[in-house]
């Protein structure tokens, strides 16, 4: 976020109408608030923690979404931004290069504030096909289930022995339904908890399936009036 703060100062000099909005909170929130208090002319807004519906509104109101992380897994926030038709500027860490290509965003080295500023300016100046981005990255739960099932089948196919044979005992529709239910549970229970010994594992009650809410993890949004 410090690199994004530096980029915000550079954007203010070259694009006075641009405004950077931080949605979410975290350990740097106090530092960012102090910086904003010391530099009130900085085109920066701290929206703080927001409900999922509000996060979605901020996302679609922006011109682009940026995630200049030092490390990541497979960040849902970028997929959500792209499904909203918003291009992204991010760093090539973790699984981000599997999501972002030249057709949907720009990648910059991590911890390089000047490269981030240049990429933000370039992305704001570029014409993006928002409808094409939304079509490419939008998925319903049925598609999520199919993709998850395919990944599980590929993993099982690489394992010899009973596990592989057992994968063929259920019908495709039954297995797809099982994967859909489990993947919803994984998303809904994303917080990590230490594993208990098998002998004392509690029995999890059955729950009705429901779509997982849009993640409310901190976002970094860049918009221009």
C-alpha positions as CSV (number, residue, x, y, z in Angstrom):
1,X,0.0,0.0,0.0
2,X,2.9,2.4,0.5
3,X,3.8,1.9,-3.2
4,X,0.2,2.8,-4.1
5,X,0.4,5.8,-1.8
6,X,3.5,7.0,-3.8
7,X,1.6,6.3,-7.1
8,X,-1.3,8.4,-5.8
9,X,1.0,11.4,-5.4
10,X,2.3,10.9,-9.0
11,X,-1.2,10.6,-10.4
12,X,-2.3,13.8,-8.6
13,X,0.4,15.6,-10.6
14,X,-0.5,14.2,-14.0
15,X,-4.2,13.4,-13.6
16,X,-5.8,15.9,-11.2
17,X,-9.2,14.4,-11.7
18,X,-8.2,10.9,-10.6
19,X,-9.1,9.7,-7.2
20,X,-7.8,6.7,-5.3
21,X,-10.1,4.9,-2.9
22,X,-9.0,2.3,-0.4
23,X,-11.9,0.0,0.6
24,X,-11.3,-2.2,3.6
25,X,-9.1,-1.9,6.7
26,X,-6.0,-3.5,8.1
27,X,-2.8,-2.9,10.0
28,X,-1.8,0.1,7.8
29,X,-5.1,1.9,8.1
30,X,-3.9,4.2,10.9
31,X,-0.7,5.1,9.0
32,X,-2.8,5.9,5.9
33,X,-5.2,8.0,7.9
34,X,-2.3,9.9,9.4
35,X,-0.8,10.5,5.9
36,X,-4.1,11.7,4.6
37,X,-4.5,14.1,7.6
38,X,-1.0,15.5,6.9
39,X,-1.7,15.8,3.1
40,X,-5.3,16.8,2.8
41,X,-4.9,17.7,-0.8
42,X,-4.0,14.1,-1.7
43,X,-6.7,12.6,-3.9
44,X,-7.2,9.7,-1.6
45,X,-10.3,8.4,0.2
46,X,-10.3,5.7,2.9
47,X,-13.7,4.1,2.7
48,X,-12.9,1.6,5.5
49,X,-14.5,-1.8,6.0
50,X,-17.6,-2.2,3.9
51,X,-20.4,-4.8,3.6
52,X,-20.1,-7.1,0.5
53,X,-22.8,-5.2,-1.4
54,X,-21.0,-1.9,-0.8
55,X,-17.7,-3.4,-1.9
56,X,-19.4,-4.4,-5.2
57,X,-20.7,-0.9,-5.6
58,X,-17.3,0.6,-5.2
59,X,-15.9,-1.9,-7.6
60,X,-18.4,-1.1,-10.4
61,X,-18.0,2.6,-9.8
62,X,-14.3,2.5,-10.4
63,X,-12.4,2.7,-13.7
64,X,-9.9,0.0,-12.6
65,X,-9.0,-2.1,-9.6
66,X,-5.4,-2.5,-8.4
67,X,-3.9,-5.1,-6.1
68,X,-0.1,-4.4,-5.7
69,X,0.5,-7.3,-3.4
70,X,3.8,-8.8,-2.3
71,X,2.4,-12.3,-2.1
72,X,-1.0,-13.9,-3.1
73,X,-2.7,-17.1,-3.7
74,X,-5.5,-17.0,-6.3
75,X,-7.1,-13.6,-5.3
76,X,-10.8,-13.7,-5.8
77,X,-10.9,-9.9,-5.7
78,X,-9.3,-9.7,-9.1
79,X,-11.7,-12.3,-10.6
80,X,-14.6,-10.3,-9.1
81,X,-13.3,-7.0,-10.5
82,X,-12.9,-8.6,-14.0
83,X,-16.3,-10.1,-13.8
84,X,-17.6,-6.5,-13.2
85,X,-15.9,-5.5,-16.4
86,X,-13.1,-3.6,-14.6
87,X,-9.4,-3.9,-15.8
88,X,-6.8,-4.6,-13.1
89,X,-3.3,-3.5,-12.3
90,X,-1.5,-6.1,-10.1
91,X,1.8,-7.7,-9.4
92,X,3.0,-11.1,-10.9
93,X,3.0,-13.0,-7.6
94,X,1.3,-16.2,-6.6
95,X,-1.5,-17.2,-9.0
96,X,-2.1,-13.7,-10.3
97,X,-0.4,-14.3,-13.7
98,X,-2.9,-17.2,-14.2
99,X,-5.7,-14.6,-14.0
100,X,-4.3,-11.4,-15.5
101,X,-3.1,-11.1,-19.1
102,X,-2.7,-8.2,-21.5
103,X,-6.3,-8.4,-22.5
104,X,-7.6,-7.6,-19.0
105,X,-4.9,-5.7,-17.2
106,X,-1.3,-4.9,-16.5
107,X,1.3,-6.6,-14.3
108,X,4.1,-4.6,-12.6
109,X,7.0,-5.8,-10.3
110,X,6.2,-5.9,-6.6
111,X,7.6,-3.1,-4.5
112,X,8.2,-0.9,-7.5
113,X,6.2,2.3,-6.8
114,X,7.2,4.1,-10.1
115,X,6.3,1.1,-12.2
116,X,2.9,1.0,-10.4
117,X,2.3,4.7,-11.0
118,X,3.1,4.3,-14.7
119,X,0.9,1.2,-15.1
120,X,-2.0,3.0,-13.4
121,X,-1.7,6.0,-15.7
122,X,-1.5,3.7,-18.7
123,X,-4.5,1.6,-17.7
124,X,-6.6,4.7,-17.1
125,X,-5.6,6.0,-20.6
126,X,-6.4,2.7,-22.4
127,X,-9.8,1.7,-23.8
128,X,-11.0,-1.5,-22.3
129,X,-13.9,-3.7,-23.6
130,X,-15.8,-3.9,-20.3
131,X,-18.5,-6.1,-21.7
132,X,-16.0,-8.6,-23.0
133,X,-14.2,-8.7,-19.6
134,X,-17.5,-9.4,-17.8
135,X,-18.4,-12.2,-20.3
136,X,-15.0,-13.8,-20.0
137,X,-14.8,-13.8,-16.2
138,X,-18.4,-14.2,-15.1
139,X,-19.3,-17.7,-13.8
140,X,-22.4,-19.1,-12.1
141,X,-22.4,-21.8,-9.5
142,X,-23.0,-24.5,-12.1
143,X,-19.8,-23.5,-14.0
144,X,-17.9,-23.3,-10.7
145,X,-19.0,-26.9,-9.9
146,X,-18.0,-28.2,-13.3
147,X,-14.6,-26.6,-13.1
148,X,-14.0,-27.9,-9.5
149,X,-15.2,-31.3,-10.6
150,X,-12.8,-31.3,-13.5
151,X,-9.9,-30.3,-11.2
152,X,-10.7,-33.0,-8.8
153,X,-11.0,-35.7,-11.5
154,X,-7.6,-34.6,-13.0
155,X,-6.0,-34.9,-9.5
156,X,-7.6,-38.3,-8.9
157,X,-6.5,-39.5,-12.3
158,X,-2.9,-38.9,-11.4
159,X,-3.2,-41.1,-8.3
160,X,-2.9,-44.9,-8.6
161,X,-4.9,-47.5,-6.6
162,X,-8.3,-47.5,-4.9
163,X,-8.8,-43.7,-4.9
164,X,-8.7,-43.6,-8.7
165,X,-11.1,-46.6,-9.0
166,X,-13.5,-45.1,-6.5
167,X,-13.8,-41.9,-8.6
168,X,-15.8,-43.8,-11.1
169,X,-18.4,-45.2,-8.8
170,X,-20.7,-42.2,-8.8
171,X,-22.6,-40.7,-11.6
172,X,-21.4,-37.4,-13.1
173,X,-24.4,-35.5,-11.9
174,X,-24.1,-36.9,-8.3
175,X,-20.5,-36.0,-8.2
176,X,-21.1,-32.5,-9.6
177,X,-23.8,-31.9,-6.9
178,X,-21.4,-33.1,-4.2
179,X,-18.6,-30.8,-5.5
180,X,-21.0,-27.9,-5.7
181,X,-22.0,-28.3,-2.1
182,X,-18.5,-28.8,-0.9
183,X,-17.1,-25.8,-2.8
184,X,-19.8,-23.6,-1.4
185,X,-18.8,-24.7,2.1
186,X,-15.1,-24.1,1.4
187,X,-15.8,-20.5,0.3
188,X,-18.2,-19.9,3.2
189,X,-15.7,-21.2,5.7
190,X,-12.6,-19.6,4.3
191,X,-10.9,-18.8,7.6
192,X,-8.2,-21.3,8.5
193,X,-8.6,-23.3,11.7
194,X,-6.0,-25.7,13.2
195,X,-6.9,-29.3,12.4
196,X,-8.0,-31.5,15.4
197,X,-7.0,-35.1,15.8
198,X,-9.3,-37.4,13.8
199,X,-10.6,-39.0,17.0
200,X,-12.1,-35.7,18.3
201,X,-13.2,-34.2,15.1
202,X,-16.8,-32.8,15.7
203,X,-19.5,-33.9,13.3
204,X,-20.4,-30.9,11.2
205,X,-24.2,-30.4,10.9
206,X,-25.7,-30.5,7.4
207,X,-26.4,-27.0,6.0
208,X,-28.5,-25.9,3.1
209,X,-26.5,-24.7,0.2
210,X,-26.3,-21.0,-0.4
211,X,-24.1,-18.8,-2.6
212,X,-21.0,-17.5,-0.8
213,X,-21.1,-13.7,-0.4
214,X,-18.7,-11.5,-2.3
215,X,-15.4,-11.3,-0.4
216,X,-15.0,-8.3,1.8
217,X,-11.2,-8.4,1.8
218,X,-9.5,-4.9,1.4
219,X,-9.6,-3.6,-2.2
220,X,-7.6,-0.8,-3.8
221,X,-9.6,1.0,-6.3
222,X,-8.6,3.8,-8.7
223,X,-11.2,5.9,-10.4
224,X,-11.3,9.0,-12.5
225,X,-14.3,11.3,-12.8
